[in-house]
Amino acid sequence: DLPFIFDKFYRVKQKSRSHIAGTGLGLSIVKFIIESHGGKIDLESKEGKGTTIGFGLPIFQRDKV
């Protein structure tokens, strides 16, 4: 599932989560916004432990605007 997690309309195909509503757009929108600002997003997932999503954005410098 991880290679597709940022794809538009992607939803995890687990029966235990089929009751959760959504379109699968959230993370693709977040990735687009972060990358549009020159940032990066990544994730780490450990089965049975959970998933951590992190991101970084460049520091704003007034003289470069």
BELKAZI-V981006 format. One record per helix or strand. SS is the DSSP state (@ for helix, = for strand). FROM is the first residue (numbers start at 0). TO is the last residue. If there is no record, write none. Layout:
BEGIN
ss: {SS/SS}
from: {FROM/FROM}
to: {TO/TO}
END
This chain:
BEGIN
ss: {@/@/@/=/=/@}
from: {1/14/25/39/49/61}
to: {3/16/35/45/55/63}
END
